[in-house]
Amino acid sequence: MRRLWAAGAAIVVCLALGGLPVLAQEASENPSAPLAEQAVVTGTQVDCNPVKMWTTGYENGVSQRRDGVVACEMAMDDPRVSGMATVDYNSDGYGDDWVNWGTWELAGPDGTWVGSWTGAEPGGGIYHGGSALSLLVAAGTGAYEGWSYIASGRDSGIVGLIYEGPPPPWVPLPSTPSE
């Protein structure tokens, strides 16, 4: 009985070891294949460049920036959330402190993430010696359908979670407070 068990165990081990290189080879042949697994992701927002400058205004003591669009390079450790994001940008300024919000879209290798974000720039933001904080909630489309991406950032550093399931309850803010 021991010999039979040992032979069976050896076959299982050989199959398992023999199967690993095949799996690794298949993944490397198709690097853009979506990983069907939950992942904690980290990375940075490398650079943001204006696509459309926002309009500015001032109402009831509040500085306003509306309807800007920026393109931001996301350098994450997971290809599903790396690449160029298009960010619609609105903000209200209270002295040196700003509250920000908008929509966010990122085309991954096999699908697109679409969502909204909100944040704050106390002390004028990172370009003025302050800080920037943000929270993003996005749902997947294409191969990412049924998956969600939630991320938070401080300055240019980002940590997030990709998971299968709907986004948490989140009421996106309108593009302007009067809507």
C-alpha positions in Angstrom: 0.0 0.0 0.0 2.9 2.4 0.8 4.4 1.8 -2.6 1.2 2.5 -4.3 0.7 5.7 -2.3 4.3 6.8 -3.0 4.0 6.1 -6.7 0.7 8.1 -6.8 2.4 11.0 -4.9 5.3 10.9 -7.3 3.0 11.2 -10.3 1.1 14.1 -8.7 4.4 15.9 -8.0 5.7 15.3 -11.5 2.5 16.5 -13.1 2.5 19.6 -10.8 6.1 20.4 -11.6 5.6 19.7 -15.3 2.5 21.9 -15.4 4.2 25.0 -14.0 6.4 25.8 -16.9 3.5 25.4 -19.3 1.4 27.8 -17.3 4.2 30.3 -17.1 4.9 29.9 -20.9 1.2 30.5 -21.7 1.1 33.7 -19.5 4.3 35.1 -21.1 3.0 34.4 -24.6 -0.1 36.6 -23.9 1.1 39.3 -21.5 -2.0 41.4 -21.8 -4.4 38.6 -20.8 -6.4 39.8 -17.8 -5.5 38.1 -14.6 -8.6 36.5 -13.2 -7.7 37.2 -9.6 -8.1 39.8 -7.0 -5.0 42.0 -6.5 -3.7 44.7 -4.2 -1.9 47.1 -6.5 0.6 49.9 -5.9 2.3 52.4 -8.1 2.5 56.1 -9.0 0.9 58.7 -11.1 3.9 59.6 -13.1 2.8 62.6 -15.1 -0.4 64.6 -15.8 -0.7 66.9 -18.8 -3.6 69.2 -19.6 -5.8 68.1 -22.5 -8.4 70.9 -21.9 -7.8 73.8 -19.6 -10.6 74.4 -17.0 -12.6 77.5 -16.8 -12.2 79.6 -13.7 -14.6 81.5 -11.7 -15.3 82.9 -8.2 -18.6 82.6 -6.4 -19.6 83.3 -2.8 -15.9 83.5 -1.7 -15.0 80.2 -3.4 -12.5 79.9 -6.3 -13.8 77.5 -8.9 -12.1 75.5 -11.7 -14.5 73.6 -13.9 -14.5 71.1 -16.8 -10.7 70.6 -17.1 -9.4 67.4 -18.6 -5.9 66.0 -18.0 -4.2 62.8 -19.2 -2.3 61.0 -16.4 0.2 58.2 -16.9 -0.5 55.5 -14.3 2.6 53.3 -13.6 1.1 50.5 -11.5 2.4 47.0 -10.7 -0.6 45.4 -12.5 -1.1 45.9 -16.3 -4.9 46.0 -15.8 -4.6 49.5 -14.2 -1.5 50.9 -15.9 -1.5 53.3 -18.8 -2.9 56.6 -19.7 -6.0 57.8 -17.7 -8.3 60.5 -18.9 -9.4 62.6 -15.9 -12.2 65.2 -15.9 -11.2 67.7 -13.3 -13.3 70.2 -11.2 -12.3 71.9 -8.0 -13.3 74.5 -5.4 -10.7 76.6 -3.6 -11.1 77.8 -0.1 -8.0 79.9 0.4 -5.0 77.6 -0.1 -7.1 74.5 0.3 -8.9 72.8 -2.7 -11.6 70.2 -2.9 -11.5 68.2 -6.2 -13.8 65.8 -8.1 -14.5 64.4 -11.5 -14.6 61.3 -13.7 -11.8 58.9 -14.5 -11.3 56.5 -17.4 -8.4 54.1 -18.1 -8.1 51.8 -21.0 -6.3 48.7 -19.9 -4.9 46.0 -22.2 -8.2 44.1 -22.3 -10.9 46.4 -21.0 -11.6 49.8 -19.6 -12.1 51.1 -16.1 -14.7 53.9 -15.7 -15.5 55.7 -12.5 -15.4 58.9 -10.5 -12.9 60.4 -8.0 -12.8 63.0 -5.3 -10.0 64.5 -3.4 -8.4 67.4 -1.5 -5.3 69.5 -1.8 -4.6 71.0 1.6 -2.0 73.8 1.5 -2.3 74.4 -2.2 -1.4 70.9 -3.3 1.9 69.3 -4.1 2.9 72.0 -6.5 2.7 74.6 -3.7 4.3 72.7 -0.8 1.1 71.0 0.3 -0.3 67.6 -0.3 -2.9 65.9 -2.5 -5.3 63.2 -1.4 -7.7 61.3 -3.7 -10.1 58.4 -3.8 -11.2 56.6 -7.0 -14.1 54.1 -7.5 -14.2 52.5 -11.0 -16.1 49.6 -12.6 -14.6 47.4 -15.4 -15.8 46.9 -18.9 -14.7 44.5 -21.6 -12.7 41.7 -20.1 -12.9 43.5 -16.8 -16.7 43.4 -16.7 -17.9 42.4 -13.3 -14.7 43.7 -11.6 -14.1 46.9 -9.6 -11.0 49.0 -8.9 -10.8 51.1 -5.8 -7.7 53.2 -5.2 -6.5 56.0 -3.0 -3.6 58.2 -3.5 -1.4 60.6 -1.6 0.6 62.9 -3.7 1.7 60.7 -6.6 1.7 57.4 -4.7 -1.3 55.1 -5.2 -2.5 51.9 -3.5 -5.6 50.1 -4.7 -7.6 46.9 -4.9 -8.9 45.1 -8.0 -11.7 42.6 -7.1 -14.5 40.7 -8.7 -17.8 42.3 -7.7 -19.6 45.6 -7.9 -18.2 48.8 -6.7 -19.2 49.9 -3.2 -22.2 52.3 -3.0 -20.8 55.6 -4.3 -22.8 58.6 -5.5 -20.6 60.5 -7.9 -20.7 64.2 -7.5 -22.1 66.3 -10.3 -19.6 68.1 -12.5 -20.8 71.4 -11.0 -22.4 71.9 -7.6 -25.6 73.4 -9.1 -26.5 70.3 -11.1 
